[in-house]
């Protein structure tokens, strides 16, 4: 149903000539399938004042879609509506047949959809849809956080549900069957439900990692709701008997722990994916009525191959643990998935993402990983080039190629197109921002990701890096403490904790050694340097000799190890050695974590001309100059130069 003119303020105002009403209806229905609320004059109720209602909707809509045609370009109503929208900066026009637009709108970017007949996968339509979504969601970009110290630490507990907004977490459905293999079906159903609910306009959905954290646990639902920061929970069970399935879903008020809605679905086990998709759609539609939120849309890029989908789910779970062993198994399992279904675009995307992670976690395999990433990326772009996750992947590719402006554009495109429940585009964009030195902005997006998925160690680790780089050490430590209950590899978290202790002057040598030994227990790189350093922590001369030897060791020539050598050399006051280690990384095309160059070095390294030259060699100086978006630690100096300010 189109939005009534007298109900909630619309996302989109649709302006058109009455003779184009059939085309307008096609646009309105397509926007509504994407979860937007649409006002067009077909929604007027009998007795409503046309001028008053129309003007109110026009002025309050977040995007005004003007459909230019031979009739509408001469309509004074349409021209007036377009003029007001242009003045309010809400105009997003489209051409529905070849025509000459009014002269004042010739310079306004206008999508050519004269060929479009309603195909949801049409590339021109998807590009236009992304533009409209950008207008509608532009007011959701976060303001700069003013949280510091104790206030930030309190916010990290996620102890209260998101205020005002309707929010939900999909808990993993319980497999009640005797066959443990059916676990994949129940997990897949939970995933499908999450994807469908994420398309409901006005409903915030907790991320998968956080929701699945409670799998197999039996905590009070009210506690789960508080930890996830949501006011509703969806739980359920799957029971298989012979060829029949019984699926039960229940909606819970997270604050009270009471049931709001429940439904049982009986199915014959014929097509697993049809059952998952059908049940998910039915539940989403039921919840859209129960909670009063918009419609769902289908999710592209999937597969109809049962075994491939099972492997995809398993690989995703392994990837989020981010350990060396888990990443290797995730990559192997993703390969099996795409082998079973070469057209499974989401699995190709997952493979690319997992391979990218190995550039930092398993750097000795970086050359082979880069070759395979090229193949996986090509498959994604051939199968689903317009999907948000394809743009997210492309942003990572461009960042590795140091094409900074293009990487930023792709990351922003993924960010505005992805469902609000997805953390990947938020993490990707924050990673880009730290790379170009825009740390404060990066923290904002990492905090948004934490709000979506508060139990994701991947997100927490990103935020710990950013807060440490920003010098907000108390907040970083509070996030580190919060992360101790999260599942996954802890090498980065424990190393950052060590760096923060090194920065403090009031810490006992015993505390530093204790943290170093904790780091060693999680050190999956197993560098000989670390085993030697722990024995010479209070002997700077011996430590520097050990670090100097490590830099020339052929086993330590990848960027992950050289950045570690640089931070150790910096701590022991050897600026030249630290710069030499950093310089080894600059020409390496596998340096996936360039943002680590902004670590808070102690030796005065950043003020050295050699550090400034590294920034030029990385292409960052050109990016800052051309974009005008200077990093937090640099500022322009005249027309052709810049300076590092802290």
Secondary structure as UniProt FT lines:
FT   TURN            5..6
FT   STRAND          12..15
FT   HELIX           18..20
FT   HELIX           21..33
FT   TURN            34..35
FT   STRAND          38..39
FT   HELIX           41..43
FT   TURN            46..47
FT   HELIX           50..60
FT   STRAND          63..68
FT   TURN            70..71
FT   HELIX           72..74
FT   HELIX           76..88
FT   STRAND          94..95
FT   HELIX           103..105
FT   TURN            106..107
FT   STRAND          111..112
FT   TURN            114..115
FT   TURN            120..121
FT   HELIX           123..137
FT   HELIX           138..140
FT   HELIX           149..155
FT   TURN            156..157
FT   STRAND          166..170
FT   STRAND          174..175
FT   HELIX           180..182
FT   HELIX           183..197
FT   TURN            198..199
FT   TURN            201..202
FT   STRAND          203..205
FT   HELIX           208..212
FT   TURN            213..216
FT   HELIX           221..228
FT   STRAND          232..241
FT   TURN            242..243
FT   STRAND          244..253
FT   TURN            254..257
FT   STRAND          258..268
FT   HELIX           272..291
FT   HELIX           306..319
FT   TURN            320..321
FT   HELIX           324..340
FT   TURN            342..343
FT   HELIX           345..361
FT   HELIX           363..365
FT   HELIX           366..384
FT   TURN            385..386
FT   HELIX           388..400
FT   TURN            401..402
FT   HELIX           404..417
FT   TURN            420..421
FT   HELIX           424..435
FT   TURN            436..437
FT   HELIX           439..452
FT   TURN            454..455
FT   HELIX           457..469
FT   TURN            470..471
FT   HELIX           473..483
FT   TURN            484..485
FT   HELIX           491..503
FT   HELIX           509..522
FT   TURN            524..525
FT   HELIX           528..533
FT   TURN            534..535
FT   TURN            537..538
FT   HELIX           540..552
FT   HELIX           554..556
FT   HELIX           559..571
FT   TURN            572..573
FT   HELIX           575..586
FT   TURN            589..590
FT   HELIX           594..598
FT   HELIX           605..607
FT   HELIX           609..617
FT   TURN            618..619
FT   HELIX           620..627
FT   TURN            632..633
FT   STRAND          634..637
FT   TURN            638..640
FT   STRAND          641..644
//
